């Protein structure tokens, strides 16, 4: 039972890490898109 709980915690932390990475990528893409939009208009 304890090992199962630890596995769940590990998965949760892995998902949080992945979420942070995805957020950083999203921010980077947004940062790249903004200047393009400004230069077009």
MOPAC internal coordinates of N, CA, C and O (Angstrom, degrees):
PM7 1SCF
backbone

  N    0.0000 0     0.00 0     0.00 0    0    0    0
  C    1.4710 1     0.00 0     0.00 0    1    0    0
  C    1.5375 1   109.99 1     0.00 0    2    1    0
  O    1.2310 1   121.07 1   137.87 1    3    2    1
  N    1.3313 1   115.55 1   -42.13 1    3    2    1
  C    1.4608 1   119.85 1  -178.44 1    5    3    2
  C    1.5292 1   110.82 1   -64.32 1    6    5    3
  O    1.2310 1   121.14 1   137.25 1    7    6    5
  N    1.3392 1   115.42 1   -42.75 1    7    6    5
  C    1.4669 1   119.92 1  -179.28 1    9    7    6
  C    1.5243 1   110.37 1   -62.41 1   10    9    7
  O    1.2310 1   120.69 1   141.08 1   11   10    9
  N    1.3208 1   116.29 1   -38.92 1   11   10    9
  C    1.4626 1   120.47 1   179.39 1   13   11   10
  C    1.5309 1   110.31 1   -62.63 1   14   13   11
  O    1.2310 1   120.95 1   136.58 1   15   14   13
  N    1.3254 1   115.79 1   -43.42 1   15   14   13
  C    1.4582 1   120.51 1   178.54 1   17   15   14
  C    1.5160 1   111.36 1   -62.15 1   18   17   15
  O    1.2310 1   120.77 1   139.55 1   19   18   17
  N    1.3321 1   116.14 1   -40.45 1   19   18   17
  C    1.4659 1   120.10 1   178.96 1   21   19   18
  C    1.5216 1   110.09 1   -64.98 1   22   21   19
  O    1.2310 1   120.72 1   141.22 1   23   22   21
  N    1.3381 1   116.23 1   -38.78 1   23   22   21
  C    1.4663 1   120.25 1   178.28 1   25   23   22
  C    1.5194 1   110.51 1   -60.67 1   26   25   23
  O    1.2310 1   120.97 1   138.46 1   27   26   25
  N    1.3239 1   115.76 1   -41.54 1   27   26   25
  C    1.4659 1   120.42 1   179.79 1   29   27   26
  C    1.5227 1   110.34 1   -63.16 1   30   29   27
  O    1.2310 1   120.94 1   136.98 1   31   30   29
  N    1.3350 1   115.81 1   -43.02 1   31   30   29
  C    1.4666 1   120.07 1   178.43 1   33   31   30
  C    1.5244 1   110.23 1   -62.40 1   34   33   31
  O    1.2310 1   120.63 1   136.99 1   35   34   33
  N    1.3370 1   116.40 1   -43.01 1   35   34   33
  C    1.4625 1   120.54 1  -179.70 1   37   35   34
  C    1.5238 1   110.40 1   -61.82 1   38   37   35
  O    1.2310 1   120.55 1   136.83 1   39   38   37
  N    1.3294 1   116.56 1   -43.17 1   39   38   37
  C    1.4667 1   120.72 1   179.25 1   41   39   38
  C    1.5245 1   109.91 1   -63.87 1   42   41   39
  O    1.2310 1   120.52 1   137.97 1   43   42   41
  N    1.3334 1   116.61 1   -42.03 1   43   42   41
  C    1.4663 1   120.36 1   179.79 1   45   43   42
  C    1.5205 1   111.08 1   -60.72 1   46   45   43
  O    1.2310 1   120.88 1   134.82 1   47   46   45
  N    1.3465 1   115.92 1   -45.18 1   47   46   45
  C    1.4638 1   119.31 1   179.10 1   49   47   46
  C    1.5189 1   111.07 1   -64.70 1   50   49   47
  O    1.2310 1   120.37 1   141.15 1   51   50   49
  N    1.3380 1   116.91 1   -38.85 1   51   50   49
  C    1.4653 1   120.86 1   178.91 1   53   51   50
  C    1.5236 1   109.65 1   -62.44 1   54   53   51
  O    1.2310 1   120.42 1   137.87 1   55   54   53
  N    1.3272 1   116.81 1   -42.13 1   55   54   53
  C    1.4641 1   120.49 1   179.40 1   57   55   54
  C    1.5241 1   110.77 1   -66.12 1   58   57   55
  O    1.2310 1   120.39 1   140.69 1   59   58   57
  N    1.3301 1   116.85 1   -39.31 1   59   58   57
  C    1.4636 1   119.92 1   178.05 1   61   59   58
  C    1.5199 1   110.41 1   -63.02 1   62   61   59
  O    1.2310 1   120.67 1   137.66 1   63   62   61
  N    1.3428 1   116.33 1   -42.34 1   63   62   61
  C    1.4638 1   120.65 1   177.67 1   65   63   62
  C    1.5181 1   110.09 1   -61.31 1   66   65   63
  O    1.2310 1   120.81 1   134.86 1   67   66   65
  N    1.3314 1   116.06 1   -45.14 1   67   66   65
  C    1.4607 1   120.89 1   179.76 1   69   67   66
  C    1.5251 1   109.55 1   -61.81 1   70   69   67
  O    1.2310 1   120.55 1   138.16 1   71   70   69
  N    1.3271 1   116.55 1   -41.84 1   71   70   69
  C    1.4582 1   120.66 1   178.89 1   73   71   70
  C    1.5197 1   111.51 1   -60.50 1   74   73   71
  O    1.2310 1   120.52 1   138.95 1   75   74   73
  N    1.3340 1   116.61 1   -41.05 1   75   74   73
  C    1.4669 1   120.35 1   178.44 1   77   75   74
  C    1.5208 1   110.55 1   -63.32 1   78   77   75
  O    1.2310 1   121.02 1   136.60 1   79   78   77
  N    1.3461 1   115.65 1   -43.40 1   79   78   77
  C    1.4668 1   119.87 1   179.45 1   81   79   78
  C    1.5213 1   110.33 1   -62.70 1   82   81   79
  O    1.2310 1   120.64 1   134.60 1   83   82   81
  N    1.3324 1   116.38 1   -45.40 1   83   82   81
  C    1.4675 1   120.10 1  -179.82 1   85   83   82
  C    1.5237 1   110.02 1   -62.21 1   86   85   83
  O    1.2310 1   120.33 1   140.91 1   87   86   85
  N    1.3416 1   116.98 1   -39.09 1   87   86   85
  C    1.4579 1   120.40 1   179.36 1   89   87   86
  C    1.5250 1   110.62 1   -63.94 1   90   89   87
  O    1.2310 1   120.78 1   138.39 1   91   90   89
  N    1.3556 1   116.11 1   -41.61 1   91   90   89
  C    1.4660 1   120.06 1   178.42 1   93   91   90
  C    1.5192 1   110.32 1   -62.55 1   94   93   91
  O    1.2310 1   120.78 1   136.27 1   95   94   93
  N    1.3304 1   116.12 1   -43.73 1   95   94   93
  C    1.4698 1   120.28 1   179.27 1   97   95   94
  C    1.5240 1   109.18 1   -62.06 1   98   97   95
  O    1.2310 1   120.44 1   135.88 1   99   98   97
  N    1.3248 1   116.77 1   -44.12 1   99   98   97
  C    1.4641 1   121.26 1   179.39 1  101   99   98
  C    1.5289 1   110.62 1   -60.59 1  102  101   99
  O    1.2310 1   120.45 1   136.55 1  103  102  101
  N    1.3243 1   116.75 1   -43.45 1  103  102  101
  C    1.4669 1   121.00 1   178.21 1  105  103  102
  C    1.5225 1   110.65 1   -62.44 1  106  105  103
  O    1.2310 1   120.63 1   137.10 1  107  106  105
  N    1.3317 1   116.41 1   -42.90 1  107  106  105
  C    1.4640 1   120.67 1  -179.60 1  109  107  106
  C    1.5247 1   110.29 1   -63.29 1  110  109  107
  O    1.2310 1   120.65 1   136.44 1  111  110  109
  N    1.3388 1   116.36 1   -43.56 1  111  110  109
  C    1.4679 1   120.13 1   179.64 1  113  111  110
  C    1.5271 1   109.70 1   -64.70 1  114  113  111
  O    1.2310 1   120.27 1   137.40 1  115  114  113
  N    1.3232 1   117.08 1   -42.60 1  115  114  113
  C    1.4657 1   120.53 1   178.29 1  117  115  114
  C    1.5221 1   109.95 1   -60.91 1  118  117  115
  O    1.2310 1   120.48 1   138.31 1  119  118  117
  N    1.3207 1   116.69 1   -41.69 1  119  118  117
  C    1.4596 1   121.41 1   179.51 1  121  119  118
  C    1.5143 1   111.34 1   -63.63 1  122  121  119
  O    1.2310 1   120.57 1   145.56 1  123  122  121
  N    1.3310 1   116.52 1   -34.44 1  123  122  121
  C    1.4618 1   119.95 1   179.52 1  125  123  122
  C    1.5255 1   110.59 1   -75.78 1  126  125  123
  O    1.2310 1   120.83 1   144.27 1  127  126  125
  N    1.3312 1   116.01 1   -35.73 1  127  126  125
  C    1.4619 1   119.78 1  -176.72 1  129  127  126
  C    1.5257 1   112.15 1   -72.06 1  130  129  127
  O    1.2310 1   120.10 1   144.15 1  131  130  129
  N    1.3181 1   117.41 1   -35.85 1  131  130  129
  C    1.4630 1   120.19 1  -175.61 1  133  131  130
  C    1.5280 1   113.46 1   -57.82 1  134  133  131
  O    1.2310 1   118.90 1   129.54 1  135  134  133
  N    1.3297 1   119.70 1   -50.46 1  135  134  133
  C    1.4738 1   119.54 1   179.62 1  137  135  134
  C    1.5245 1   111.98 1   -60.65 1  138  137  135
  O    1.2310 1   120.62 1   144.43 1  139  138  137
  N    1.3378 1   116.42 1   -35.57 1  139  138  137
  C    1.4722 1   119.78 1   179.15 1  141  139  138
  C    1.5242 1   109.16 1   -63.57 1  142  141  139
  O    1.2310 1   120.44 1   136.11 1  143  142  141
  N    1.3143 1   116.77 1   -43.89 1  143  142  141
  C    1.4656 1   120.30 1   179.46 1  145  143  142
  C    1.5294 1   110.23 1   -61.92 1  146  145  143
  O    1.2310 1   120.79 1   135.85 1  147  146  145
  N    1.3224 1   116.10 1   -44.15 1  147  146  145
  C    1.4618 1   119.73 1  -178.19 1  149  147  146
  C    1.5273 1   110.91 1   -64.57 1  150  149  147
  O    1.2310 1   120.30 1   139.30 1  151  150  149
  N    1.3302 1   117.04 1   -40.70 1  151  150  149
  C    1.4639 1   119.73 1  -176.94 1  153  151  150
  C    1.5254 1   111.02 1   -70.78 1  154  153  151
  O    1.2310 1   120.27 1   152.82 1  155  154  153
  N    1.3345 1   117.09 1   -27.18 1  155  154  153
  C    1.4656 1   120.05 1   179.87 1  157  155  154
  C    1.5242 1   111.02 1   -74.69 1  158  157  155
  O    1.2310 1   120.57 1   140.69 1  159  158  157
  N    1.3320 1   116.52 1   -39.31 1  159  158  157
  C    1.4674 1   119.22 1  -174.04 1  161  159  158
  C    1.5219 1   113.55 1   -83.95 1  162  161  159
  O    1.2310 1   120.10 1   180.00 1  163  162  161

